[in-house]
Amino acid sequence: MKTNFLQVLFFTFLAVAITDYSHAQQQLRKRSKKKNGYNTRKPLDNPFLKSQWWLGFRAGANLTDAVPDERFSAFSPINYTEDDLQKEYESFNLLGGHAGIEITYYHRGFSFSFQPNYRRQRFEYSNDFIWMGTDGTNTVELRYVQDHQLDYIEFPLFVKYDIVRASQWRPFVQIGAYYGLLTGANKSMEVSGSDTASGAVSPFENESVIIGAEDLFIRSSAGLAGGIGLNYDVQNVRIVFDITYRYGLHNITDTENRFSENQLSGIGDALDDLTLRNISASFGILFPLRYITRNSKSFDAIN
Amino acid sequence: MRFPPFILIIFLVVVSCDISDNEADPSDSFLRIYDNNGFETAFTPIDVQQTTDGGYLVLGASEIENSLFSGVYLMKVDKNGDFVREQNLSEQFISPAGELMKLDDRYYFMAMTETDWNAFLFAVNDSGTVADPIALGANYPLASTNVGNEIVFANYDNGNRRTQISSATLLGGAIEGGISSRGYSIGEGEDGEIDKLIVEHFTRTNRKLPFFVGKTTTGLYFYNGFYNFTISTVFSDFSEEPVAQLQGTRETAGLSSAVHLGGEQFAISRFEDGDNFIIPQSQINLSSLTESSVNINGNPFPELVEDAPVRLKLLDINSTSVLLYGSTTRSGQIVLLAYSPTTGELLGTKYLGFSNPYSLASFNMTADNGLIVLGSTSVAGRFERFSLFKLSADELAEFTN
């Protein structure tokens, strides 16, 4: 229910934003029509010609690294060390995805870009356990692999700088910050291992279990972001490709619910304190909102 | 239509408050499973008490090689539930019996010697160090509790084939003024079946029987144990005959827990041929010599395991008396049921434990008005280990208000 509300809010925001800018575009055209007859300045000196609004869509794939700070486990070992319980995290190994819109204001090489998006980020860790008989013949080994899927509505804001401007190919750098709002989270767990005590000689693998994990994470995810990218202008359309690194600034684990809301705590699982790192690669198509007349047959965008 | 951006900013500020609030005291709420990587090792929890340093002392039983009896096992954990140390008294002492009683700054429990089944009272300090045990002049300890400085305990007097109830006052870690006792026959004749059931309770080769003891506010002592061939709740003032008794049916029906509420009002639970009933308000006629527990109607709880062990305590939660029943469900979870002692109304239910099967051993209030719940779980589906759930004051209030 909570998730539905946030999704509705997000898409309402997008709709309002698009309507808002369509309205702005209409106003701009009206103003341009009015002023065309009275503009006595040379076109290149006109500040109007040095700025542009871009609106478009973007989507891509991302990889996440969960970085543990303080470690936790539901197991408290009696005759082995706590280090044996530490989870092994895989870095940037599971593919996630994202899609959203981009609204960018460009002025003299600098751009301010708002890129709200819906994104799924995934990370994985594993635990290994072993129980041995005194004579060494009876052994049970278990390996739990847990894949976490976190869905966020994210509101990133970037400042971009076009390194090359007078070209169809315009590389840029961007830095910014983001705030993400958790809309859903799942864990899926696979258990495999070997059990010599039951007479088995080969490993076994159980079916994976999927559980809801929304209560294990706080709603917010905030951090800094930076990246590089390339704009390619085709007629009046801009194609954007960028790679962005996101650096989470805080623990995303809900410390209060670490044990109480974790359905896998019974097998010893407890989330560590985690911050997220993420690499996103995105493609976008942007449309200019302001045009000038170059000749009687066509309109060109300002860029 | 213009979109007012300040609405989005206010929204983001409000929802991001959880970043700064995301600091929880790890001692408030936790789950710990105490794992030993030994394949043959198994532990059975009995009771838990919070120590004055905020940590916990756990009494349990451990398996003994080449013996059907279980050994005495003590474990100390810190306030976050992390393991600190263990002590195994299994070479000399066996069959620890609950409760783990808290008197002043010490914790007491009963166990017996392996050679002649003599019962002893053990005192443990905050750090888990055991003092020299005190001989109780009884054997086969079944159950114990304390009312202030008075310890009430029951034992199986195998020589005379009686269940014996006793009372002793502890002062400065020693018994003051001797032990008062009275034994009641488990059944005339040489049946031998009842004796067998009791011994199997100790050797864990059959069902664990619901032995418990208590004292009413009017000064009557009671035990739940065998009397006249049945599991009965026997009320005694240490005179030759019981004051009253609530008889069951052999070992197949009887009470599984009882708390005196005042007058002739009791909160009880009972079992009958595998079924379980919870009765938060029941009148037991203390002037009638014999009544039958199977005639007491109550709420059936088919979700509980057959003949479920039930723990029942009258707790003071946020200055309100609450009856808290604890037991084990067929689905392998620990269930806590809170009832009002005045109306008998169910206030709330809490389930603990996921994934692996869990069963309840005991629970107690903690100094921060939370609850510590001791249970056992089958790690990897097969290795019996202690589990300790700590519920914060808020979590406890959530289902008891």
HADDOCK unambig.tbl for C-alpha pairs under 7 A between the chains (distance, minus, plus):
assign (segid A and resid 16 and name CA) (segid B and resid 3 and name CA) 6.32 0.50 0.50
assign (segid A and resid 17 and name CA) (segid B and resid 3 and name CA) 6.71 0.50 0.50
assign (segid A and resid 20 and name CA) (segid B and resid 1 and name CA) 6.10 0.50 0.50
assign (segid A and resid 20 and name CA) (segid B and resid 2 and name CA) 5.62 0.50 0.50
assign (segid A and resid 20 and name CA) (segid B and resid 3 and name CA) 6.52 0.50 0.50
assign (segid A and resid 74 and name CA) (segid B and resid 31 and name CA) 5.71 0.50 0.50
assign (segid A and resid 74 and name CA) (segid B and resid 32 and name CA) 4.77 0.50 0.50
assign (segid A and resid 74 and name CA) (segid B and resid 33 and name CA) 5.95 0.50 0.50
assign (segid A and resid 75 and name CA) (segid B and resid 32 and name CA) 5.50 0.50 0.50
assign (segid A and resid 75 and name CA) (segid B and resid 33 and name CA) 4.65 0.50 0.50
assign (segid A and resid 75 and name CA) (segid B and resid 34 and name CA) 5.89 0.50 0.50
assign (segid A and resid 75 and name CA) (segid B and resid 35 and name CA) 6.30 0.50 0.50
assign (segid A and resid 76 and name CA) (segid B and resid 32 and name CA) 6.07 0.50 0.50
assign (segid A and resid 76 and name CA) (segid B and resid 33 and name CA) 5.83 0.50 0.50
assign (segid A and resid 76 and name CA) (segid B and resid 34 and name CA) 4.89 0.50 0.50
assign (segid A and resid 76 and name CA) (segid B and resid 35 and name CA) 6.17 0.50 0.50
assign (segid A and resid 76 and name CA) (segid B and resid 82 and name CA) 5.75 0.50 0.50
assign (segid A and resid 76 and name CA) (segid B and resid 83 and name CA) 5.94 0.50 0.50
assign (segid A and resid 77 and name CA) (segid B and resid 34 and name CA) 5.73 0.50 0.50
assign (segid A and resid 77 and name CA) (segid B and resid 35 and name CA) 4.95 0.50 0.50
assign (segid A and resid 77 and name CA) (segid B and resid 36 and name CA) 6.23 0.50 0.50
assign (segid A and resid 77 and name CA) (segid B and resid 83 and name CA) 6.97 0.50 0.50
assign (segid A and resid 78 and name CA) (segid B and resid 34 and name CA) 6.37 0.50 0.50
assign (segid A and resid 78 and name CA) (segid B and resid 35 and name CA) 5.85 0.50 0.50
assign (segid A and resid 78 and name CA) (segid B and resid 36 and name CA) 5.33 0.50 0.50
assign (segid A and resid 78 and name CA) (segid B and resid 83 and name CA) 6.59 0.50 0.50
assign (segid A and resid 79 and name CA) (segid B and resid 36 and name CA) 5.63 0.50 0.50
assign (segid A and resid 79 and name CA) (segid B and resid 37 and name CA) 6.88 0.50 0.50
assign (segid A and resid 130 and name CA) (segid B and resid 37 and name CA) 6.58 0.50 0.50
assign (segid A and resid 131 and name CA) (segid B and resid 37 and name CA) 4.50 0.50 0.50
assign (segid A and resid 131 and name CA) (segid B and resid 38 and name CA) 5.59 0.50 0.50
assign (segid A and resid 131 and name CA) (segid B and resid 39 and name CA) 5.36 0.50 0.50
assign (segid A and resid 132 and name CA) (segid B and resid 37 and name CA) 6.33 0.50 0.50
assign (segid A and resid 132 and name CA) (segid B and resid 38 and name CA) 5.40 0.50 0.50
assign (segid A and resid 132 and name CA) (segid B and resid 39 and name CA) 4.89 0.50 0.50
assign (segid A and resid 133 and name CA) (segid B and resid 38 and name CA) 5.82 0.50 0.50
assign (segid A and resid 133 and name CA) (segid B and resid 39 and name CA) 4.45 0.50 0.50
assign (segid A and resid 133 and name CA) (segid B and resid 40 and name CA) 6.11 0.50 0.50
assign (segid A and resid 218 and name CA) (segid B and resid 18 and name CA) 6.45 0.50 0.50
assign (segid A and resid 219 and name CA) (segid B and resid 18 and name CA) 6.94 0.50 0.50
assign (segid A and resid 220 and name CA) (segid B and resid 16 and name CA) 5.50 0.50 0.50
assign (segid A and resid 220 and name CA) (segid B and resid 18 and name CA) 6.80 0.50 0.50
assign (segid A and resid 220 and name CA) (segid B and resid 19 and name CA) 6.53 0.50 0.50
assign (segid A and resid 254 and name CA) (segid B and resid 22 and name CA) 6.36 0.50 0.50
assign (segid A and resid 255 and name CA) (segid B and resid 22 and name CA) 6.13 0.50 0.50
assign (segid A and resid 255 and name CA) (segid B and resid 23 and name CA) 6.23 0.50 0.50
assign (segid A and resid 255 and name CA) (segid B and resid 24 and name CA) 5.49 0.50 0.50
assign (segid A and resid 256 and name CA) (segid B and resid 24 and name CA) 5.38 0.50 0.50
assign (segid A and resid 259 and name CA) (segid B and resid 30 and name CA) 5.62 0.50 0.50
assign (segid A and resid 259 and name CA) (segid B and resid 31 and name CA) 5.92 0.50 0.50
assign (segid A and resid 263 and name CA) (segid B and resid 354 and name CA) 5.37 0.50 0.50
assign (segid A and resid 263 and name CA) (segid B and resid 355 and name CA) 6.82 0.50 0.50
assign (segid A and resid 264 and name CA) (segid B and resid 354 and name CA) 6.43 0.50 0.50
assign (segid A and resid 264 and name CA) (segid B and resid 355 and name CA) 6.11 0.50 0.50
assign (segid A and resid 265 and name CA) (segid B and resid 354 and name CA) 6.92 0.50 0.50
assign (segid A and resid 266 and name CA) (segid B and resid 353 and name CA) 5.89 0.50 0.50
assign (segid A and resid 266 and name CA) (segid B and resid 354 and name CA) 4.99 0.50 0.50
assign (segid A and resid 266 and name CA) (segid B and resid 355 and name CA) 5.23 0.50 0.50
assign (segid A and resid 266 and name CA) (segid B and resid 356 and name CA) 5.61 0.50 0.50
assign (segid A and resid 267 and name CA) (segid B and resid 355 and name CA) 6.33 0.50 0.50
assign (segid A and resid 267 and name CA) (segid B and resid 356 and name CA) 6.41 0.50 0.50
assign (segid A and resid 267 and name CA) (segid B and resid 379 and name CA) 6.82 0.50 0.50
